[in-house]
Amino acid sequence: MAADQEGQNIRDALSTSSQKVLHEIQHPQGPPVIVGDDDEVNWEDFQDPNTPMDSEITLTGEGDEVEVLRELSGVHRKRRDLRTWGARIRTREIKWAEQLDILTDTYLRWKSNPSDVEAEGDEFAVEYVDIYNYSASKTFTHIASSRTWNATLLAHGCLSSTPDVVTSVISLRTLELYRRLRLRHAPLSIQAWIKVICDLHNLSYTRSLWRQFVDTFDVYLMILRQVKKRTDLELGCSTADWRMLNSCPACQYKLEDEPPLVPAIEGSMDGGQSLRRVAMREDLHEDPRTFASSYLIGEEDVDRFKHDVKPRPPRKKKNNEPNELPTWAADQEQAGAADGDTEGTTCTDRWQAAMSDIMKRMWAIYRESGIFLAACRHGFIWLILDMIRSGELAKYPLAIIDRLLRVYGKDIGLGYDIVCSFLATIAKSSLSAVAREKALQLVVPAFHGYAHNCACQLGHHPLYVVGFGIEDFEGCERIFSSSNFLARLTRHATRFHRHQSMDMHFTQWDEDKYTELTTFLFNNYKQVNGLLTDMPLAIVALESGKTPEECDYAGHLETERAYLASRKKEPEADIIASKYISLLVVYEEAMKQSEKVNALTSDAVRTAELRGRPAMAKLDAFESVTQIREMVAAYELLHEIPERWTPDSKEWKCAVKYTMVRDFQKALDKLEALVVQRLFELSKMGLAGTGYKMRVHINKGLRARCKAIQNALKKYNVTAVKIGRPVLDWKSISTYGSLAEFSLLRECREDIRSQPWTQAANRQAGIHSLKLTRAYEERKRLNTEVRHVATSIRDEELDFEAHITRVNATDSPLAAELCDIRDRRIRVNRLHKARLSQIHTLIHFNGTTTMGTRIGRVGTETDKDMGCDREVDGTEVSADGEDPEPDEDNAMAVQLATLEIFYEQLSVRAATDDE
């Protein structure tokens, strides 16, 4: 009625000519309108301040008057919206922000009591989209107390995609069901979900319905984030870095009077390329929204380390090397993670070569080329950042380490794939001093470590580093294996939606890791039990009949480290001799060629051999000999060689022998590089649990495909025979999973095969001894972490009760939300208590069963045992019950542990076969 009255007022205020036009539009075939007298001539305008004086003016399009007339007449025409997509989103977000607090209050009231709706207003009908009950026109009653239409809709359990004009709504249960499914199955797209709804209700899929669900789902998630902000504020969880300091109770719930651990906290970091995103709409049409997440480090914070380290100059390409792949522009301007190591390590070059197939497909179409993340050893994610149009630059791990040192402080232990080179990068960065002050320790992950050379493993593999226990530091690989499923939804998404999806996924990941936390501790305790039981017996068996010198495993390690360190660089005298003998060989060949040309200048053979050009051939041969002679003379003068070597001289023979060794080492380097690129395939042939037929099948396939390895193997054997080294066959190469074998083969300057530390049995006993030491370290860490978790569970339940009691008096809907969070947590904690009781019954458990007091917390009992509630969701939970079914992550951990054991046994296996 108000609209009709407004329209009538506008019509009354129009001039005569405008009224005629309006009537012609409304009644194009009808008679002309006559108002008042029959004769139009009798009409006469008069001065009226409320009437426009335009009776003699022709109607124009200025001021949108025609559009107003069309709207009043009921003739609608789609108006072109000249705003950009980004401007429309920005306007919509401003309107939603004005309603956010009201919508959050309404949502909390609806969730605490969905049936309590007081409908006292006008009715309205809209399209109702629901997974169970779709309606093209469903009637709702406006709630008089609601200040917005969406507040009324939320009270009825649905939500619109627009903040003001409501034409269609989606039920909250449909939105929540999709959210839960998306958390458990990341590849589930909104398009697939909408098609499911259409199939259930016999509807035709339309893009408008998909667009509506996308916008509504964004608003729904925005409301949920606002609810979380309120609950975090009430629980005291809204401070800066709170999530990093409290997400993992096993790592971060430090107690009073507990023995210190070094390192105090363990984790890993790595980069992955699966979550890359195509560059789209990087202009006025870009989505202007930014997603705030406690996981993400901003691009500005990362770029602070952009020029911390100078990039390494490009390596000169050798004649037999293929052309280099194109690189990112940022990779050429900024330093890579390994560029601090100016000498260069073969370990880093191996990983870069193995990644070449991936990098071929990652050019300028991507803005975000992947993510770089860090996580604790229990799987809880610390930090994530985007890699922007680049590979794994130095600024990414430096930004991660900078934040970790500021949040966690001293004694952090991290695993990183290229630690051997990255240590030099840190030493040349702005973090060098603070990293030394806070005793940052870096190791290479256990599985990746077997692709590093022997010297690198002895210095950085966690098996050889004191304090790191049996942790493998491969947590990032498990995280990437899960986030890979998210890639299909984020590849062409906007920045906002990509970050929103990542936050959803990794938040659920952390919740799952909390559920599996005590299972992780229990499984590690079982590994420790096995090592403490089996390793002493194995060591005794291997030491049978050995001398004390042969059983000095710590001395063996030091001897091996010293030997490899002394062979790290090639002696300068050997390099000079090798180059000199090469020049002499070329000079001898040039002399022979010159003599041959001079012998062919006779008339009898001139035409056949020199084709009528004897003078030119003689001149070329003479110039070649002269040039090389001058080079030899200059080299002798530069390096002070008093007398030229001859084939009969001692120096010549020694240099030739050394050159043959260098050729052997080059052939071995080529073979080693090819094996690294096929490392994972080769490992399957010796993997425990793989059947004989499968191993034979894989072996045949590799022999058919890996022609390059076979050619490199032939060249290696040719050079090995020349210097009296043992030859290799395909069978021995297929079992070389650890590259330490190649490092030992390379040492040819002296015979080390008779040394005690090179004997297979002694090396295996030394590895068993190290494993036993790491098992004791792991048990100490597990004892501490078990007590952390038990104390955290007790304190958390007490805190929930206190907060709920306080909030319930002022905000009952928010108290109901806190109760829901508490109930979910208690359900998981009961499982934890049962698992902790199982840990206490293990044979080698020697920790305390009483709880402690968190540092800085007062008023809590500390002498209570870590008891076990006997009921979880109404069912009895026995401490002696069966182990829970392992998930995919645990299964992957078992496989990695199996591979690690296999790699360690390869050297002994190969040596035994040779003997």
SULFENJO-V125538 format. One record per helix or strand of 2 or more residues. SS is the DSSP state (~ for helix, > for strand). FROM is the first residue (numbers start at 1). TO is the last residue. If there is no record, write none. Layout:
# SULFENJO-V125538
ss=SS from=FROM to=TO
ss=SS from=FROM to=TO
This chain:
# SULFENJO-V125538
ss=~ from=2 to=12
ss=~ from=16 to=26
ss=~ from=40 to=42
ss=~ from=62 to=73
ss=~ from=85 to=112
ss=> from=123 to=129
ss=> from=135 to=141
ss=~ from=149 to=155
ss=> from=158 to=160
ss=> from=168 to=171
ss=~ from=172 to=184
ss=~ from=190 to=200
ss=~ from=207 to=235
ss=~ from=242 to=246
ss=~ from=249 to=252
ss=> from=265 to=272
ss=> from=277 to=278
ss=~ from=299 to=303
ss=~ from=329 to=333
ss=~ from=346 to=354
ss=~ from=356 to=359
ss=> from=366 to=376
ss=> from=381 to=388
ss=~ from=394 to=408
ss=> from=412 to=415
ss=~ from=419 to=427
ss=~ from=432 to=437
ss=> from=441 to=444
ss=~ from=446 to=449
ss=~ from=454 to=460
ss=~ from=475 to=490
ss=~ from=495 to=515
ss=~ from=517 to=542
ss=~ from=553 to=566
ss=~ from=572 to=599
ss=~ from=606 to=610
ss=~ from=614 to=638
ss=~ from=650 to=677
ss=~ from=679 to=684
ss=~ from=692 to=705
ss=~ from=707 to=723
ss=~ from=730 to=734
ss=~ from=740 to=746
ss=~ from=756 to=758
ss=~ from=760 to=808
ss=~ from=812 to=840
ss=> from=871 to=872
ss=> from=875 to=876
ss=~ from=888 to=914
